[in-house]
């Protein structure tokens, strides 16, 4: 396998996909504990139903963390310069998320050679839940 560096990366290169298991209540409770996000809409079914939802659903930051895991599985976390996302939909219980990304630009910024990566997460039905971009500096 080639060492990841600016010269070895090309526009259009795909990051290795990250396939996650279906979202379940345990996953949401564990993330609530790890992140400190104890909003009951994510862990209390009665609260979620009173709010008009059919059930609890994943925290947005959990979905963003999965995409960050995709990026940092490809390049070291210390190389990440920017990470922006838009939340497009709710990640419901049972959604098995697939995170993916591809290089869309090579550029120089602040004296560093960087790549801009388009990222997304979609459920098993192909519905995008999060889309965004990351800027990664490469040696």
N, C-alpha and C positions, 0 to 999 in steps of 0.2 A: 504494500500500500504506500502511495506517495505521501510525503510529509506535506501537511497543509501549509501553503504559503501563497502569497499574492500571485506569483508567477504561475503556480500550478492550478489556480482556480480560474474558471471561465464563466462568462455570462451564460446563463441557462443551466449551470450545474445544479443538481438537486441535492439537498441535504438528506441524509438517511432519515426515513420517516420514523416517527414515534407512534406506535400503536398502543393505546391504553386499554385496560380492562373496563367493562361497563361501570358507570358511576353507581355507587351504592351508598347506603346510609352510613356505613362504617367509614368510608372514604371521606364523606362530608364532615363527620364528627372528628375524625383525626385531623383534617385540615383546619377545622375550627380551633382545635386545641393548639395546633402548631402555629397558626397565624394570629390567634387572638381575636378572630372574627367570629363572635358567637351570636351573630344576628339570628334570631329564632326562625326566620323564614327559610334558613338553610338546614335546620336540624329538628324543628318541631312541626310535625305534620298538621296538628290542629291550628297552629298559628298560621302556617302557609295557606291552609284552606280558608281561614277567616279573612285572609288577604286576597282571596279570589283565585289562588293557584290550586291546581289539582293535587299537588304534593310538594315536598321540599325539592330544591334544585341546587346545583353546584354554585359555589361562590365564583364570581367573575375572576377574582384573583387566583383561584385554583386553575382555571383555564389559562390564564396568563402565565402561571408558573409552569404549566406543561409546555407551553411554547418556549419559555426560557430554557427549560430542560432540553428541548430539541436543539436550540442554538448552542448551548454550552456543551452538548454532546458532540458537536461538530468543531467548535473552537473554544479555547479556554475562556472562562468567565472574565479573566483580566483583559481580554481582547474586545469585549463588548463595549461599544461607545454610546450607543443609543438604542432604545427599544420602545416602540410606539405601537399601540393596538387600538382597534375599534371593536366594541362588543356588538354583535349583530343579532344574537338570539340567546335564549336560555338553554343551558345544558341540563337536561332533565335526567332523572334516575333512569338507568338502563342505557343511556347513550354511551357508546364505545367510541371514544374520540381518537381521531387520526390527525397528528400534527405533522405538517410538511412545510418545506421552504425551498426557495431557489434563488440563486444569485441573479440579480437583475441589473447590477451596475458595478463597475470597478472605478474607483476615483481616489484622488488624494485630498485629504482634509486635515488641516492643522499639522501638516508635515508628515502625516502617516498615510501609508497605502491601505486603503479600505475597500470593502465590498458592501454593497447594500443588498439586503436579503428580504425578499417578500415571504411572509409567513402566514400560516392559517391553521385553524383547527376545524374539522368537520366531523359530524357524527356518522354513524354507519349508513345513514340515508342520504349522505352527500350534502347535508345542510351545513353551511358555514356558520359557525358560532362566533369565531374571532378571526379577524384579519389584521395584518399589520406589517411593519417593517422593522429591520434591525440594521445597525451599522456596526461592522466588525473590522477592526484593524488587524492586518495580517503581516507577518514578517516578510 
